[in-house]
């Protein structure tokens, strides 16, 4: 993995952690249910976590 690829990888993780899950947390606190978006984000996180070959 090049330095540029690694920087992009970190940027993706930061974006999801700082932006996407905030929405989900607020929704869960109000409804006590996980919205569909949570499961979509979880699947995206799996792909982000997969190592590059």
MARGU-283153 format. One line per field, with one value per atom (N, C-alpha, C, CB): residue number from 1; residue in three letters; x, z, y. Coordinates in nm, 4 decimals. Each point is the difference from the previous one (the first is absolute). Glycine has a CB too. Layout:
BEGIN
num	c(NUM/...)
residuo	c(ala/...)
east	c(X/...)
up	c(Z/...)
north	c(Y/...)
***
This chain:
BEGIN
num	c(1/1/1/1/2/2/2/2/3/3/3/3/4/4/4/4/5/5/5/5/6/6/6/6/7/7/7/7/8/8/8/8/9/9/9/9/10/10/10/10/11/11/11/11/12/12/12/12/13/13/13/13/14/14/14/14/15/15/15/15/16/16/16/16/17/17/17/17/18/18/18/18/19/19/19/19/20/20/20/20/21/21/21/21/22/22/22/22/23/23/23/23/24/24/24/24/25/25/25/25/26/26/26/26/27/27/27/27/28/28/28/28/29/29/29/29/30/30/30/30/31/31/31/31/32/32/32/32/33/33/33/33/34/34/34/34/35/35/35/35/36/36/36/36/37/37/37/37/38/38/38/38/39/39/39/39/40/40/40/40/41/41/41/41/42/42/42/42/43/43/43/43/44/44/44/44/45/45/45/45/46/46/46/46/47/47/47/47/48/48/48/48/49/49/49/49/50/50/50/50/51/51/51/51/52/52/52/52/53/53/53/53)
residuo	c(unk/unk/unk/unk/unk/unk/unk/unk/unk/unk/unk/unk/unk/unk/unk/unk/unk/unk/unk/unk/unk/unk/unk/unk/unk/unk/unk/unk/unk/unk/unk/unk/unk/unk/unk/unk/unk/unk/unk/unk/unk/unk/unk/unk/unk/unk/unk/unk/unk/unk/unk/unk/unk/unk/unk/unk/unk/unk/unk/unk/unk/unk/unk/unk/unk/unk/unk/unk/unk/unk/unk/unk/unk/unk/unk/unk/unk/unk/unk/unk/unk/unk/unk/unk/unk/unk/unk/unk/unk/unk/unk/unk/unk/unk/unk/unk/unk/unk/unk/unk/unk/unk/unk/unk/unk/unk/unk/unk/unk/unk/unk/unk/unk/unk/unk/unk/unk/unk/unk/unk/unk/unk/unk/unk/unk/unk/unk/unk/unk/unk/unk/unk/unk/unk/unk/unk/unk/unk/unk/unk/unk/unk/unk/unk/unk/unk/unk/unk/unk/unk/unk/unk/unk/unk/unk/unk/unk/unk/unk/unk/unk/unk/unk/unk/unk/unk/unk/unk/unk/unk/unk/unk/unk/unk/unk/unk/unk/unk/unk/unk/unk/unk/unk/unk/unk/unk/unk/unk/unk/unk/unk/unk/unk/unk/unk/unk/unk/unk/unk/unk/unk/unk/unk/unk/unk/unk/unk/unk/unk/unk/unk/unk)
east	c(0.0856/-0.0856/0.0910/-0.1889/0.1599/0.0797/-0.0416/0.0254/0.0558/-0.0331/-0.1310/0.2443/-0.2680/-0.1237/-0.1214/0.1277/-0.1156/-0.1101/-0.0295/0.0628/0.0434/-0.0179/-0.0669/0.2020/-0.1626/-0.0618/-0.1487/0.2209/-0.2558/-0.1404/-0.0771/0.0663/-0.0044/-0.0589/-0.0333/0.1295/-0.0351/-0.0226/-0.1087/0.2380/-0.2418/-0.1016/-0.1398/0.1679/-0.1812/-0.1290/-0.0467/0.0564/0.0328/-0.0349/-0.0407/0.1589/-0.0824/-0.0308/-0.1366/0.2450/-0.2753/-0.1292/-0.1155/0.1082/-0.0981/-0.1080/-0.0121/0.0371/0.0761/-0.0035/-0.0526/0.1909/-0.1556/-0.0375/-0.1356/0.2401/-0.2880/-0.1213/-0.1153/0.1448/-0.1201/-0.1086/-0.0590/0.1084/-0.0243/-0.0526/-0.0668/0.1775/-0.1480/-0.0702/-0.1493/0.2058/-0.2407/-0.1412/-0.0642/0.0504/0.0181/-0.0548/-0.0199/0.1125/-0.0153/-0.0108/-0.1215/0.2482/-0.2697/-0.1154/-0.1308/0.1352/-0.1403/-0.1207/-0.0280/0.0428/0.0610/-0.0173/-0.0444/0.1752/-0.1188/-0.0384/-0.1473/0.2336/-0.2883/-0.1398/-0.0948/0.0750/-0.0403/-0.0934/0.0308/-0.0321/0.1525/0.0470/0.0047/-0.0947/0.1107/0.0136/0.1148/-0.2473/0.3137/0.1055/-0.0628/0.1684/-0.1412/-0.0547/0.0728/-0.0629/0.0003/0.0589/0.1394/-0.2307/0.2478/0.1289/0.1125/-0.1195/0.0909/0.1023/0.0563/-0.1138/0.0266/0.0453/0.0774/-0.1963/0.1549/0.0746/0.1402/-0.2154/0.2247/0.1307/0.0864/-0.1035/0.0421/0.0750/0.0600/-0.1504/0.0746/0.0513/0.1132/-0.2258/0.2087/0.1072/0.1263/-0.1715/0.1564/0.1166/0.0737/-0.1160/0.0428/0.0655/0.0905/-0.1947/0.1442/0.0803/0.1183/-0.2037/0.1860/0.1114/0.1068/-0.1557/0.1137/0.0934/0.0761/-0.1497/0.1003/0.0689/0.1359/-0.2207/0.3244/0.1332/0.0100/0.0982/-0.0162/0.0274/0.0979/-0.0416/0.0292/0.0939/0.0869/-0.1608)
up	c(0.0000/0.0000/0.0000/0.1234/-0.2140/-0.0086/0.1108/-0.2507/0.2690/0.0999/-0.0343/0.0453/-0.1745/-0.0420/0.0277/-0.1765/0.1476/0.0260/0.1498/-0.2058/0.2851/0.1446/0.0533/0.0163/-0.0682/0.0411/-0.0359/-0.0303/-0.0875/-0.0410/0.0903/-0.2375/0.2709/0.0906/0.1351/-0.1153/0.1710/0.1279/-0.0107/0.0608/-0.1741/-0.0218/-0.0038/-0.1275/0.0632/-0.0058/0.1396/-0.2291/0.3070/0.1356/0.0845/-0.0186/0.0085/0.0770/-0.0380/0.0161/-0.1442/-0.0458/0.0588/-0.2120/0.2061/0.0526/0.1511/-0.1861/0.2548/0.1461/0.0481/0.0084/-0.0776/0.0466/-0.0511/0.0100/-0.1195/-0.0607/-0.0038/-0.1341/0.0787/-0.0270/0.1271/-0.2170/0.3097/0.1188/0.0965/-0.0257/0.0155/0.0827/-0.0296/0.0055/-0.1330/-0.0398/0.0581/-0.2126/0.2012/0.0481/0.1510/-0.1887/0.2610/0.1456/0.0418/0.0183/-0.0814/0.0333/-0.0274/-0.0522/-0.0581/-0.0367/0.1017/-0.2432/0.2847/0.0963/0.1353/-0.1201/0.1613/0.1284/0.0029/0.0268/-0.1395/-0.0065/-0.0151/-0.1009/0.0135/-0.0344/0.0663/-0.2138/0.2694/0.0547/-0.1064/0.2216/-0.3458/-0.1119/-0.0890/0.0071/-0.0648/-0.0952/-0.1363/0.1285/-0.1881/-0.1331/-0.1060/0.0733/-0.1877/-0.1111/-0.0339/-0.0899/0.1037/-0.0311/0.0835/-0.0597/0.1829/0.0846/-0.0659/0.2040/-0.2560/-0.0606/-0.1287/0.1007/-0.1747/-0.1198/0.0380/-0.1161/0.2220/0.0462/0.0491/0.0621/0.0072/0.0501/-0.1155/0.2012/-0.3068/-0.1173/-0.0637/-0.0392/0.0291/-0.0542/0.0842/-0.0922/0.2238/0.0877/-0.0218/0.1680/-0.2001/-0.0295/-0.1209/0.0961/-0.2000/-0.1203/0.0254/-0.1367/0.2211/0.0334/0.0767/0.0059/0.0791/0.0844/-0.0744/0.1895/-0.3057/-0.0740/-0.0473/-0.0722/0.0897/-0.0441/-0.1526/0.2114/-0.2590/-0.1439/-0.0342/-0.0090/-0.1110/-0.0439/-0.1095/0.0614)
north	c(-0.1164/0.1164/0.1237/-0.1245/0.2134/0.1224/0.0975/-0.0313/0.1326/0.1019/0.0705/0.0322/-0.0081/0.0656/-0.0880/0.1231/-0.2519/-0.0932/-0.0091/-0.1305/0.1290/-0.0076/0.1267/-0.1488/0.2640/0.1265/0.0016/0.1180/-0.1677/-0.0079/-0.0962/0.0513/-0.1621/-0.0988/0.0644/-0.1842/0.2572/0.0668/0.1061/-0.0431/0.1117/0.1032/-0.0622/0.1389/-0.2550/-0.0692/-0.0394/-0.0852/0.0300/-0.0426/0.1205/-0.1948/0.3022/0.1210/0.0560/0.0507/-0.0490/0.0519/-0.0804/0.0782/-0.2078/-0.0845/0.0172/-0.1658/0.1651/0.0099/0.1346/-0.1579/0.2650/0.1335/0.0472/0.0511/-0.1054/0.0533/-0.0987/0.1442/-0.2573/-0.0941/-0.0605/-0.0498/0.0100/-0.0664/0.0970/-0.1705/0.2997/0.0986/-0.0030/0.1447/-0.1505/-0.0076/-0.1254/0.1263/-0.2374/-0.1267/0.0054/-0.1229/0.1768/0.0072/0.0813/-0.0207/0.1342/0.0836/-0.0734/0.2044/-0.2745/-0.0750/-0.1106/0.0502/-0.1221/-0.1086/0.0551/-0.1352/0.2480/0.0588/0.0393/0.0825/-0.0423/0.0431/-0.1186/0.2158/-0.3098/-0.1077/-0.1340/0.1153/-0.1311/-0.1279/-0.1093/0.0650/-0.0241/-0.0939/0.0451/-0.0550/-0.0427/0.0324/0.0252/-0.1389/0.2541/0.0274/-0.0819/0.2320/-0.2447/-0.0748/0.0535/-0.0462/0.1777/0.0624/-0.0609/0.2123/-0.2538/-0.0612/-0.1250/0.0908/-0.1744/-0.1246/0.0265/-0.1182/0.2206/0.0384/0.0477/0.0627/0.0159/0.0473/-0.1153/0.2186/-0.3134/-0.1147/-0.0796/-0.0106/-0.0074/-0.0711/0.0793/-0.1042/0.2367/0.0837/-0.0107/0.1566/-0.1624/-0.0110/-0.1316/0.1440/-0.2491/-0.1275/0.0162/-0.1279/0.1937/0.0197/0.0915/-0.0351/0.1368/0.0884/-0.0770/0.1978/-0.2907/-0.0733/-0.1092/0.0485/-0.0901/-0.1051/0.0497/-0.0967/0.0154/0.0431/0.0015/-0.0937/0.1836/0.0043/-0.1107/0.2498/-0.3039/-0.1044/0.0537/-0.1798)
***
